[in-house]
């Protein structure tokens, strides 16, 4: 069975629509890193694709099941890595002198803080996850074993 030409046109047009969304986002929030990312930003994208994205379904399973202490180390590594990558990203947004030509970057303090506020949750959520893994007795095997020992006595 052959595909109809109309079906092929719909498939061909879809990526253009996604590209348009990215361009609109970049224009409205003055985020040149999505259109013309610096090399260091590209390295973060590669890390996200190779290491962070596979973590999501594993973590979703562990948190959905609840009390899985085996996720602790992976969550600490993940959250530390993501929080660490956000430091240069936010510094670049807030302090870099973006050229006026090419993809437009934030020029005014308001534009810089607006763009930083888009990236800020990517720092906040990993920091909260890190605090949970370090401070929660549910995920800290040392504290859990101490509590079990106290209950036995």
C-alpha positions in Angstrom: 0.0 0.0 0.0 1.4 3.3 -1.1 1.3 6.4 1.1 -0.8 9.2 -0.3 1.1 12.5 -1.2 -1.1 14.4 1.3 0.2 12.2 4.1 3.8 12.9 3.1 3.1 16.6 3.0 1.7 16.6 6.6 4.8 14.7 7.8 7.1 17.1 5.9 5.4 20.2 7.4 5.4 19.1 11.0 9.1 19.9 11.8 8.7 23.4 10.3 5.9 24.0 12.8 8.2 23.0 15.7 10.9 25.2 14.3 8.5 28.1 14.2 7.7 27.6 17.9 11.4 27.7 18.8 11.9 30.9 16.7 8.9 32.5 18.3 10.1 31.6 21.8 13.6 32.9 20.9 12.2 36.2 19.6 9.8 36.8 22.4 12.2 36.0 25.3 15.4 37.0 23.5 17.0 33.6 24.0 19.8 33.3 21.4 21.1 30.1 23.0 18.3 28.0 21.4 18.9 29.4 17.9 22.7 29.6 17.9 24.0 27.8 21.0 27.6 28.4 22.2 29.8 25.3 22.2 29.6 25.0 26.0 25.8 25.1 25.9 25.8 22.4 23.2 27.8 20.2 25.6 25.1 20.6 28.2 22.5 19.6 25.6 24.5 16.4 24.8 24.7 15.6 28.5 21.0 16.1 28.9 20.2 13.8 25.9 22.6 11.1 27.0 22.5 11.1 30.8 19.7 13.2 32.2 16.8 12.0 29.9 17.3 8.3 30.6 17.2 9.2 34.3 13.6 10.4 34.1 11.7 7.1 33.6 13.8 5.4 36.2 13.3 8.2 38.7 9.5 8.3 37.9 9.3 4.6 38.6 11.2 5.0 41.9 9.2 7.9 43.2 5.9 6.4 42.0 6.7 3.2 43.9 7.9 5.2 46.9 10.7 4.5 49.4 13.2 3.2 46.9 16.5 4.0 48.5 18.4 2.7 45.4 17.4 5.9 43.6 19.3 8.1 46.1 22.8 8.0 44.5 21.5 8.5 41.0 19.3 11.4 42.1 22.2 13.0 43.9 24.4 12.7 40.8 21.6 13.9 38.5 20.5 16.9 40.7 24.1 18.0 41.3 24.9 17.8 37.6 21.8 19.8 36.5 22.3 22.4 39.3 25.9 22.8 38.3 25.1 23.3 34.6 22.6 26.1 35.5 25.3 28.3 37.1 27.1 29.1 33.8 23.8 29.3 31.9 22.3 31.9 34.4 25.7 33.7 34.5 25.7 33.9 30.7 22.2 35.3 30.6 22.7 37.9 33.3 26.3 39.1 32.5 27.2 38.3 28.9 27.2 41.2 26.4 25.0 39.9 23.6 25.6 41.3 20.2 22.8 43.2 18.6 23.3 41.5 15.2 22.5 37.8 14.8 20.1 36.1 17.2 19.1 38.9 19.6 20.0 38.3 23.2 18.6 40.1 26.2 19.8 43.7 26.3 18.0 45.3 29.3 18.0 44.1 32.9 14.3 43.3 32.6 14.9 41.1 29.5 17.8 39.4 31.3 15.7 38.6 34.4 12.8 37.5 32.3 14.9 35.0 30.5 16.7 33.9 33.7 13.2 33.3 35.3 12.5 30.8 32.5 15.7 28.9 33.3 15.5 29.2 37.1 13.1 26.3 37.7 15.7 24.0 36.1 17.9 25.1 39.1 15.3 25.1 41.8 13.8 21.6 41.1 17.2 19.8 41.2 18.2 21.7 44.3 15.0 20.6 46.0 15.6 17.0 44.8 19.1 17.1 46.2 17.9 18.4 49.6 15.3 15.7 49.6 17.9 13.0 48.9 20.3 14.3 51.5 17.9 15.2 54.3 15.0 12.8 54.0 15.1 9.7 56.3 13.1 7.9 53.6 16.1 8.0 51.2 19.0 8.2 53.6 19.9 4.6 54.5 21.9 5.7 57.6 19.0 7.5 59.2 16.6 4.8 58.3 18.7 2.1 59.9 19.2 4.3 63.0 15.4 4.8 63.3 14.8 1.0 62.9 17.4 0.3 65.6 15.7 2.8 68.0 12.3 1.1 67.4 13.7 -2.3 68.3 15.1 -1.0 71.6 
